[in-house]
Amino acid sequence: MLVSLDTPYADTTAADLSLALDGPEQPALHVLECRLPGGATAVLRLLGASHQVLLRAGDRRISETVACLPGRTPQLPEQAGGHDGRYAFRAEVCRLDRAGLGARIAELRSTLDDDPYALVGVFPGDPDAVTALRLAPVDDGAVRWQTWHAYPQTGELVTTSTTVNLT
């Protein structure tokens, strides 16, 4: 689902981002709730400061926030784990020229536009200023999602991938 957002983004470079696990629900600009096989629910949330995913499976709740978080030192790890080995996170920052970033964002928009498990938020001022999230269906007892955070003013594309083992 492609949505136009009416607010500027709060983070302006990849260096502003940090990862927070199991933090509080953040104010969202747009939300997509996805029901998964086995009764789990994933809520994809676009924030003015990037993204949050809330996963509920039985009595377990996992919250992942990648954003510019007040009071928190910005630091986005290349990888992280948690929840007794059931949570795995990876992040990568790519630097692209304007044409390369535009091509990647155009491909993302095209691929994710009609995906019922995807949310793409376009921030005002630049069609390449996007935050996108895509949830993969449950497979082998695991839930997976990917995110993309584009910063056209710095030529950065942050991609993250997360796997949560529900078994």
Secondary structure, DSSP 8 states (H G I E B T S, - for coil): -EEE-SS--S--SGGG-EEEES------SEEEEEE-GGG-EEEEEEETTEEEEEEEETTEEEEEEEE--TTS--B--SEEEETTTTEEEEEEEEE--HHHHHHHHHHHHHHHTT-TTEEEEE-TT-TT-EEEEEEEEEETTEEEEEEEEEETTTTEEEEEEEEEE--
